[in-house]
Amino acid sequence: MKLNDLRPLTQETFRGTYRLTGRIACFDDEGIPYLKLRLSSCASDMVVLAVIGSIVVPEHLGHMDLVVVKGQVCVGPEGREVLLTEIRRPLQTDVARLPALQTLPRTFCAKPEALDQLIAAVRSLECDYLQVFIKRVLERRDRLEVFLKAPASKNYHHNDPGGLLAHSLEVAQNVLLMAQMNEPEMPRSLQELGFVAGLLHDIGKTYTYDMYGKPTAAARLCDHADLTLEACALGLAYLDKVDSDAALALRHIWTCASPGARYGNAPAMTLARYVRDADAQSAMADNQRKAYRKRQPVGFGRLGNNVYWRPSIEAHG
């Protein structure tokens, strides 16, 4: 490729805020040095070109750093390319203006359909402060890749890449369904709080798995449930300032409803029960699917030490 052969399409420009997910130094056929940069957001993933010397590239840009870019769409013998005209680190105001979860990198998501559902659900929340809370928990460079890639368990339910995202979304959606069925009078704000509690109930697993789905040292030393509040610390600190009751409710839901009420406090709100039950049902349903994956879906099935039974019941017209 010759960079000098690229011709700008004057009506087509490129701009946005992205995660830097790849970087390769190259030379074109005439020896001109340039960078291939892979940029990713929740909606797209693309490669752009930055000619060294023609624009200033910020120093020490690292994997998953946020960048604000502008560029020109060009066409050449090998097709269309985007040639950057500006790249910089974003200001806090730039990031604050972004839609919720915009910076989750689609390229690292093993289940893009689940990511699309997550984005739509979070952006539909009427409580703006809950959207900000989720942003502060999930859009962290040291956590988000694991959240998108990791399994939900090592050997059982949702134990494939992206399983943690799929299970978390399933639990959140089921909490909403339980609340709407059992308490149709429940205010929407409380329903949305239940959705958030379900979505992040397993966020501690971003400490107990690495991005390849392998257990970390923390997995051997700590229970993932004990790390939930730590993973949500920045979000809870924000929520304490704007709605302290919402912050307290989330803390209560995540710490009271575990088996045996390990923290010594019984559930004081139905949302805590819904999160616990939605978690258990999501896990059992996936385990049951796996137990019958290689056999007829009737009779006894087994997954590890778990035994399942499906009766043979004929349909009657």
MOHUMO-V301688 format. One record per pair of residues at least 24 apart in sequence whose ideal C-beta (glycine too) atoms are under 7 Angstrom apart, sorted by the first residue. I is the first residue (numbers start at 1). J is the second residue. Records with the same first field share a line. If there is no record, write none. Layout:
I: J / J
This chain:
1: 28 / 29 / 76 / 78
2: 28 / 29 / 30
3: 28 / 32 / 34 / 51
4: 30
5: 76 / 77
6: 74 / 76 / 81 / 83
7: 74 / 75 / 76
8: 72 / 74
9: 73 / 74 / 75
12: 73
13: 71 / 72 / 73
14: 70 / 71 / 73 / 82
15: 69 / 70
16: 41 / 69
17: 66 / 68 / 90 / 94 / 98 / 103
18: 67 / 69
19: 64 / 66 / 103 / 105
20: 61 / 63 / 64 / 65 / 67
21: 64 / 105 / 107
39: 69
40: 105 / 106 / 107
41: 102 / 103 / 106
42: 101 / 102 / 104 / 106 / 115 / 119
43: 106
44: 106
45: 106 / 107
48: 82 / 84
49: 81 / 82 / 83 / 84
50: 84 / 87
55: 84 / 85 / 86 / 87
57: 87
58: 87 / 88 / 89
64: 141 / 145
66: 90 / 95 / 103
68: 94
99: 123
100: 131 / 134 / 135
101: 135 / 138 / 139
103: 139
104: 138 / 139 / 144 / 148
108: 145 / 148 / 149
109: 148 / 162
110: 149 / 161 / 162
111: 162 / 165 / 166
114: 162 / 165 / 166 / 169
115: 165
117: 169
118: 165 / 169
125: 192
126: 188 / 192
127: 189 / 192
129: 239 / 242 / 243
130: 192 / 196
132: 238
133: 196 / 235 / 238 / 239
134: 196
136: 234 / 235 / 238
137: 200 / 203 / 231 / 232 / 235
143: 206 / 231
145: 211
146: 206 / 209 / 210 / 211
147: 206
149: 211 / 213
150: 205 / 206 / 209 / 213
151: 209 / 213
152: 202
154: 215
155: 304
156: 287 / 303 / 304
157: 283 / 286 / 287
158: 286
161: 213
164: 202 / 205
167: 202 / 282
168: 199 / 202
169: 199
170: 282
171: 198 / 201 / 275 / 278 / 279 / 282
172: 198 / 199
174: 278 / 281 / 282
175: 274 / 275 / 278
178: 274 / 277 / 278
179: 271 / 274
183: 270
190: 271
193: 246 / 249 / 271
194: 271 / 274 / 275
196: 250
197: 250 / 253 / 254 / 271 / 275
198: 275 / 278
200: 232
201: 254 / 275 / 279
203: 228 / 231 / 232
204: 228 / 231
206: 231
207: 231
225: 258
228: 254
229: 254
